[in-house]
Amino acid sequence: MPEPGKIKLGGISLKLRRIAIVCIGIIFSLFQLYAAGYRPLPAMQHRSVHLSMGLMLVFLLHSLINEEKYKSKLLQKAGKAFDLLCVALSAFVGIYIYINYMDIAMRRGSPTDLDVFVAVVGVILVVESTRRVSGLPLPVLGVFFLLYVWFGKYLPVLFGHAGYSLKRAAEHMYLGTEGVLGTPLGVCATVIANFIIFGAFLEKSGAGQLLIDLALALCGKMRGGAAKVAIIASSLMGMVSGSHVANVVTTGTMTIPMMIKGGYSRTFAAAVEAVASTGGQIMPPVMGAVAFIIPEILGVSYYDVLRAAILPAILYYLACFIVVDLRAAKQGGLRIKEKMPSLKEVLRGRWHLLIPIFILIIFLVFVRSTPSRAAFWATVSIPVLAAFSSATRMNLQKIIDAMVAGAKTSLVVITATACSGIVIGVIDLSGLGLRMSSIIVTLTQGNLLALLLLCAIVCIILGMGLPPVACYLILAVMAAPAIVKAGVEPMAAHLFIFYFGIISA
């Protein structure tokens, strides 16, 4: 019998696989912090390295074969061998583009056979990694658009195109900044991943629990206090995490049982947590990943997005607050019977954990620094400030855990933006986006209300199957131009799509 932790899985031990995940996670986070705080790399290099490490982590963390479902040892070994092949290919594609990015740029229009091979392999790896992380809808959409490249020339003129060779399509999809390595992945590589790492450091420092305790101190004694605690805690966590899933996992494990115990029905308690956690994506200063992509598409600053989003976010949470208060009044008060901690008790010995959030806000709002630089300084301040108290001090293990957790959490956004890049690349290559905008305007006969209703319905339907980032990116190139053409301000049009895309969650 093999020793525990030394079980062979497709030629590599489980222990080695875990070591590889930790090492890549650390390198990923250090690379992100280095590029954000010291020296950013050229776009192609930065994005290829970022994506390559993300793909390697996906194939190490998410196996092709589910061992609980498939008991065949031969099948399991074959699956693990395929995973390792994907890891190796991911590393090769990233290294190849990193080393040869200048030559690839100089060969623009006449790629070599090896260039085309790297591009094809890269696209396949992106589609497969997205399937493992996000499920089928987004990769199926990506494959559909890839098939459109080949078969679009047989479609009617309204939807068709002249046809493209393999070299032309491969180059556009992966060897430039129009497809997979385009703006969405670029924003993820330079901004979003850094904020995710910041959130991971905050969580490991204990600031996440502090925000929940603050909500208890502020709202625990109120009528319907349990639900109000859930809303405040989720809004505070959402301000810095920007992820509705992470928000539910972090706050929901405590707030949902608290609401049920406080007298709310199970269904209502779950709904409150879902709605409150989803709103975190529209709550400044961090918001969701989409908030960092909007400035790149519109050519505005991140501060402009924060300024436009702050009032709708406050109204969103105010509406949630009113609904739970009315429900509590209808059911006789629903007050928490347990003693709630005071604000002084909550802040005693832990108040300094809130300073990184203020550092982030100062850099974003007052210094008007780039979001990546703001995230860098806020992140590196966390271990320093946490060291002020022995109760909150982050040792080396906690710092490593934070870096690995940040890398793992980034995978959903990395794969979503990369796979969305395929869709956007095809739309850009074929000119389909402009035609779709014209079709939408024609269908609604220029009626703004009808146009907004149609776009809202499409956003909600797409958002139920796609990550918010992918949902926004696809509609930003297909529907947003139609809304702008109807006379709506570009910022309002893009926030409209953003909001309805996340509401589907």
C-alpha positions in Angstrom: 0.0 0.0 0.0 1.3 3.5 -0.8 1.8 6.0 2.0 -0.9 8.5 2.7 -0.4 11.6 0.6 1.7 9.6 -1.9 -1.1 8.1 -3.9 -0.1 8.1 -7.6 -2.6 10.0 -9.8 -1.7 9.8 -13.5 2.0 9.6 -12.9 2.1 12.4 -10.3 1.5 12.1 -6.5 -1.4 14.0 -4.9 1.2 15.6 -2.6 3.2 17.0 -5.6 0.0 18.2 -7.2 -0.9 20.2 -4.0 2.7 21.6 -3.8 2.4 22.7 -7.5 -0.9 24.5 -6.8 0.6 26.3 -3.8 3.8 27.3 -5.8 1.9 28.5 -8.8 -0.6 30.4 -6.6 2.3 32.2 -4.8 4.0 33.0 -8.1 0.8 34.2 -9.6 0.1 36.6 -6.7 3.6 37.9 -6.5 3.7 38.5 -10.2 0.4 40.5 -10.0 1.7 42.6 -7.1 5.1 43.1 -8.9 3.4 44.3 -12.1 0.9 46.5 -10.2 3.3 48.2 -7.8 6.7 48.1 -9.5 6.9 47.6 -13.2 4.0 46.6 -15.6 4.9 44.4 -18.5 4.0 45.0 -22.1 0.4 44.0 -22.7 1.0 40.7 -24.6 3.6 39.5 -22.2 1.5 40.4 -19.1 -1.7 38.9 -20.4 -0.1 35.7 -21.7 1.7 35.0 -18.4 -1.4 35.8 -16.4 -3.6 33.5 -18.5 -1.0 30.8 -18.6 -0.7 30.5 -14.8 -4.5 30.7 -14.5 -4.9 27.8 -17.0 -2.3 25.7 -15.2 -4.1 26.2 -11.9 -7.5 25.3 -13.4 -6.1 22.0 -14.8 -4.5 21.2 -11.5 -7.5 22.0 -9.4 -10.4 20.7 -11.6 -9.8 17.2 -12.9 -11.2 15.9 -16.2 -12.5 12.7 -14.5 -14.6 12.9 -11.3 -13.1 10.1 -9.2 -16.3 9.8 -7.1 -18.4 9.3 -10.2 -16.0 7.2 -12.3 -14.4 4.3 -10.3 -12.3 2.9 -13.2 -8.6 3.2 -12.3 -7.6 3.2 -15.9 -10.1 6.0 -16.7 -8.8 8.0 -13.7 -5.2 7.6 -14.8 -6.0 8.7 -18.3 -7.9 11.7 -17.0 -4.9 12.7 -14.8 -2.5 12.2 -17.7 -4.7 14.5 -19.8 -4.7 17.1 -17.0 -0.9 17.1 -16.9 -0.7 17.5 -20.7 -3.0 20.5 -20.4 -0.8 22.0 -17.7 2.3 21.5 -19.8 0.7 23.0 -22.9 -0.6 26.0 -20.9 2.9 26.6 -19.7 4.3 26.2 -23.2 1.8 28.6 -24.8 2.4 31.3 -22.1 6.2 31.0 -22.4 6.2 31.0 -26.2 4.2 34.3 -26.4 6.2 35.8 -23.5 9.5 35.2 -25.3 8.4 35.8 -28.9 5.8 38.6 -28.5 7.9 41.1 -30.4 8.5 38.7 -33.3 4.8 37.8 -33.3 4.0 41.5 -33.6 6.5 41.9 -36.5 5.0 38.9 -38.3 1.5 40.4 -38.1 -0.4 39.2 -41.2 1.9 36.3 -41.9 2.1 34.1 -38.9 4.3 30.9 -38.9 2.9 27.4 -38.6 4.2 27.3 -35.0 2.4 30.6 -34.3 -0.9 29.1 -35.6 -0.4 25.9 -33.6 0.2 27.9 -30.4 -3.0 30.0 -31.1 -5.2 26.9 -31.8 -3.9 25.1 -28.7 -4.4 28.3 -26.7 -8.0 28.7 -27.8 -8.8 25.0 -27.0 -7.2 25.3 -23.6 -9.3 28.4 -22.8 -12.6 26.7 -23.9 -11.8 23.6 -21.9 -10.7 25.5 -18.7 -13.8 27.6 -18.9 -16.0 24.5 -19.1 -14.3 23.1 -15.9 -14.7 26.3 -13.9 -18.0 27.8 -15.1 -19.9 24.9 -16.7 -21.1 24.6 -20.3 -23.0 27.8 -21.3 -20.0 30.1 -21.9 -17.7 27.6 -23.6 -20.7 26.4 -25.8 -21.2 30.0 -26.8 -17.5 30.4 -27.6 -17.6 27.2 -29.8 -20.7 28.5 -31.5 -18.9 31.7 -32.5 -15.9 29.8 -33.6 -18.1 27.7 -35.9 -19.6 31.0 -37.1 -16.0 31.9 -38.4 -16.0 28.8 -40.6 -19.6 28.6 -41.6 -20.7 32.2 -41.6 -19.9 32.6 -45.3 -22.8 30.3 -46.0 -25.3 32.4 -44.1 -27.5 35.2 -45.6 -25.9 38.6 -46.2 -27.4 40.1 -43.1 -25.6 37.6 -40.8 -22.9 36.2 -43.0 -19.3 37.2 -43.9 -16.8 36.7 -46.6 -15.0 33.8 -44.9 -11.6 33.6 -43.1 -8.6 31.2 -43.4 -7.3 29.3 -40.4 -4.2 31.5 -40.2 -6.3 34.7 -40.2 -8.7 33.5 -37.6 -6.0 32.0 -35.3 -3.9 35.1 -35.5 -6.9 37.3 -34.6 -8.1 35.1 -31.8 -4.8 34.6 -29.9 -1.8 36.4 -31.4 -3.0 39.9 -30.8 -5.0 42.0 -28.4 -8.4 41.6 -30.3 -9.4 38.2 -29.1 -8.5 36.0 -26.1 -5.7 38.4 -25.1 -7.9 41.4 -25.6 -9.1 44.2 -23.3 -11.3 42.0 -20.9 -8.4 39.7 -20.1 -6.1 42.8 -19.9 -8.3 44.4 -17.3 -8.4 41.1 -15.4 -4.6 40.9 -15.5 -3.9 44.5 -14.5 -6.8 45.3 -12.1 -9.3 42.7 -11.2 -6.9 40.0 -10.0 -5.2 42.5 -7.8 -8.5 43.4 -6.1 -9.3 39.7 -5.6 -5.9 39.2 -4.0 -6.6 42.3 -1.8 -9.9 40.7 -0.8 -8.2 37.4 0.1 -5.6 39.2 2.3 -8.5 41.1 4.0 -10.3 37.8 4.7 -7.2 36.0 6.1 -6.3 39.0 8.3 -9.7 38.7 10.0 -11.2 41.9 8.5 -14.0 39.9 7.0 -15.2 38.7 10.4 -14.8 42.3 11.7 -17.2 43.6 9.0 -19.8 41.0 10.0 -19.4 41.9 13.7 -19.7 45.6 12.8 -23.1 44.8 11.2 -24.2 43.0 14.3 -23.2 46.0 16.5 -25.0 48.5 14.2 -28.2 46.7 13.4 -28.5 43.7 15.7 -30.9 45.4 18.2 -33.2 46.9 15.5 -36.6 45.5 14.4 -35.9 42.7 12.0 -32.2 42.9 13.1 -31.2 39.6 11.7 -32.1 40.5 8.1 -30.6 44.0 8.5 -27.4 42.5 9.7 -27.3 40.3 6.6 -27.8 43.4 4.4 -25.2 45.5 6.1 -22.7 42.7 6.3 -23.2 41.8 2.7 -22.9 45.4 1.5 -19.7 45.9 3.6 -18.2 42.6 2.3 -19.3 43.4 -1.2 -17.5 46.8 -1.1 -14.2 45.0 -0.9 -14.8 41.5 -2.4 -16.8 42.4 -5.5 -18.0 38.8 -5.8 -21.5 37.7 -5.1 -20.5 34.0 -4.6 -17.7 34.9 -2.1 -20.2 37.2 -0.4 -22.8 34.5 0.1 -20.1 32.0 1.3 -18.6 34.5 3.7 -21.6 36.1 5.3 -24.4 33.7 4.4 -23.1 30.8 6.6 -23.8 33.1 9.6 -26.6 35.4 8.5 -29.0 32.8 7.0 -29.2 30.7 10.2 -29.5 33.9 12.2 -32.5 35.1 10.1 -34.2 31.7 10.4 -33.7 31.8 14.2 -34.9 35.4 14.3 -38.3 34.4 12.8 -37.9 34.8 9.0 -38.9 31.9 6.8 -36.1 29.8 5.2 -37.0 31.0 1.7 -37.1 34.7 2.7 -33.8 34.4 4.6 -32.1 32.8 1.6 -33.6 35.4 -0.7 -32.4 38.3 1.5 -28.8 37.0 1.5 -28.9 36.3 -2.3 -30.1 39.8 -3.1 -27.8 41.6 -0.6 -24.8 39.6 -1.7 -25.5 40.3 -5.4 -25.7 44.0 -4.7 -22.0 44.0 -3.5 -21.1 44.0 -7.2 -22.5 47.5 -7.7 -21.3 48.9 -4.4 -18.2 51.1 -4.5 -15.3 51.3 -3.9 -14.4 47.9 -5.4 -17.7 46.7 -7.0 -17.6 43.7 -9.3 -15.1 42.8 -12.0 -17.3 44.5 -14.7 -16.7 47.9 -13.0 -13.1 47.7 -14.1 -13.9 46.8 -17.6 -16.4 49.7 -18.2 -13.6 52.4 -18.1 -11.6 50.5 -20.7 -14.5 50.3 -23.1 -15.8 53.8 -22.6 -12.4 55.5 -22.3 -13.2 57.0 -18.9 -11.6 56.7 -15.4 -12.6 54.3 -12.7 -13.5 57.3 -10.6 -16.2 58.2 -13.1 -17.7 54.7 -12.7 -17.6 55.0 -8.9 -19.3 58.4 -9.1 -22.1 57.1 -11.4 -22.6 53.9 -9.4 -22.7 55.2 -5.8 -26.3 56.6 -5.7 -27.9 53.6 -7.4 -26.0 51.3 -5.0 -27.3 53.2 -1.9 -30.8 53.1 -3.3 -30.5 49.4 -3.9 -29.6 48.6 -0.3 -32.1 51.1 1.0 -34.8 49.3 -0.8 -33.6 46.0 0.7 -33.6 47.6 4.2 -37.2 48.8 3.8 -38.5 45.5 2.6 -37.0 43.5 5.5 -38.2 46.1 8.0 -41.8 46.0 6.6 -41.7 42.2 6.7 -40.5 42.3 10.3 -43.2 44.8 11.3 -45.8 42.5 9.6 -44.6 39.5 11.6 -44.5 41.3 15.0 -41.0 42.8 15.2 -38.7 39.8 14.8 -36.0 41.0 17.2 -32.8 39.1 18.0 -33.1 37.9 21.6 -29.3 37.3 22.1 -27.1 40.1 23.5 -25.4 42.0 20.6 -21.9 43.3 20.9 -21.3 47.0 21.2 -19.4 49.0 18.6 -16.6 49.6 21.1 -16.3 45.8 21.8 -16.2 45.0 18.1 -13.5 47.6 17.3 -11.3 47.0 20.4 -8.1 45.4 19.3 -9.2 45.1 15.6 -10.0 48.6 14.4 -6.7 48.8 12.5 -7.9 46.1 10.1 -10.2 48.7 8.6 -7.3 51.0 7.6 -6.5 49.1 4.4 -10.0 49.8 3.1 -9.5 53.5 3.8 -6.1 53.4 2.1 -7.9 51.9 -1.0 -10.5 54.6 -1.0 -7.9 57.4 -0.5 -5.9 56.2 -3.5 -9.0 55.7 -5.7 -11.0 58.8 -4.8 -8.6 61.4 -3.6 -5.2 60.6 -5.0 -6.9 59.4 -8.3 -4.3 56.7 -8.6 -4.8 53.8 -11.0 -6.9 51.0 -9.6 -4.0 48.5 -9.8 -1.7 50.8 -7.9 -4.4 51.5 -5.3 -5.0 47.7 -4.9 -1.2 47.2 -4.5 -0.7 49.6 -1.7 -3.9 48.5 0.1 -2.8 44.9 -0.2 0.8 45.3 1.1 -0.5 47.4 4.0 -2.6 44.6 5.4 0.2 42.3 6.8 2.0 45.5 8.1 -1.1 46.9 9.9 -2.3 43.4 11.1 1.1 43.1 12.9 0.0 45.9 15.3 -1.8 43.4 17.4 -0.7 39.8 18.3 -4.4 38.7 17.9 -4.5 39.8 14.2 -0.9 39.3 13.2 -0.4 37.4 9.9 2.3 34.8 10.0 4.0 33.4 6.9 1.4 30.6 6.5 -1.5 33.1 6.5 0.3 35.2 3.9 0.9 32.2 1.7 -2.8 31.1 2.2 -4.0 34.6 1.2 -1.8 34.5 -2.0 -3.0 31.0 -3.0 -6.7 31.9 -2.2 -6.5 35.0 -4.3 -5.1 33.1 -7.2 -7.8 30.4 -6.9 -10.6 33.0 -6.7 -9.3 34.7 -9.8 -9.8 31.6 -11.9 -13.5 32.3 -12.6 -12.8 35.8 -13.9 -9.7 34.7 -15.9 -11.5 32.0 -17.7 -14.6 34.1 -18.2 -12.7 37.1 -19.7 -10.5 34.8 -21.9 -13.5 32.9 -23.3 -15.5 36.1 -23.7 -12.5 37.3 -25.7 -13.3 34.6 -28.3 -16.8 35.8 -28.7 -15.7 39.5 -28.9 -12.9 38.6 -31.3 -15.3 36.9 -33.7 -17.7 39.8 -33.5 -14.9 42.2 -34.2 -13.5 40.1 -37.0 -16.8 39.6 -38.8 -18.4 43.0 -38.0 -21.4 41.3 -36.5 -21.7 43.7 -33.6 -22.7 46.7 -35.8 -25.2 44.6 -37.7 -26.7 43.2 -34.5 -27.2 46.8 -33.1 -29.0 47.8 -36.3 -31.2 44.7 -36.1 -32.1 45.4 -32.4 -33.0 49.0 -33.2 -35.1 47.9 -36.2 -36.9 45.2 -34.1 -37.9 47.8 -31.5 -38.7 50.5 -34.1 -36.6 53.0 -32.2 -38.8 52.8 -29.1 -36.4 53.3 -26.2 -38.7 51.6 -23.6 -39.1 48.6 -25.8 -35.4 48.5 -26.5 -34.5 48.7 -22.7 -37.1 45.9 -21.9 -35.6 43.7 -24.6 -32.1 44.3 -23.5 -33.0 43.7 -19.8 -34.7 40.4 -20.6 -31.7 39.3 -22.7 -29.3 40.3 -19.8 -31.3 38.3 -17.3 -31.5 35.2 -19.5 -27.8 35.3 -20.4 -26.8 36.1 -16.8 -28.5 33.0 -15.5 -26.1 30.8 -17.6 -23.0 33.0 -17.8 -20.7 34.7 -15.2 -21.6 38.5 -14.9 -18.3 39.4 -16.7 -19.1 37.3 -19.7 -22.7 38.5 -19.8 -21.7 42.1 -19.7 -18.9 41.8 -22.3 -21.1 40.1 -24.9 -23.9 42.6 -24.5 -21.5 45.5 -24.3 -20.6 44.9 -28.0 -24.0 43.7 -29.2 -26.7 45.6 -27.3 -25.0 48.7 -25.7 -24.4 50.4 -29.0 -28.1 50.1 -29.8 -29.0 51.7 -26.5 -26.5 54.5 -27.0 -27.9 55.0 -30.6 -31.3 55.5 -29.1 -30.1 58.6 -27.2 -28.9 57.1 -23.8 -25.7 58.3 -22.2 -22.9 55.7 -22.7 -22.2 55.3 -19.0 -25.9 54.8 -18.2 -26.3 52.3 -21.1 -23.3 50.2 -19.8 -24.4 50.3 -16.2 -27.9 49.3 -17.3 -26.5 46.1 -18.9 -24.2 45.6 -15.9 -27.1 45.8 -13.3 -29.5 43.5 -15.2 -26.7 41.0 -15.8 -25.9 40.7 -12.1 -29.6 40.7 -11.0 -30.0 37.4 -12.7 -27.8 35.9 -9.9 
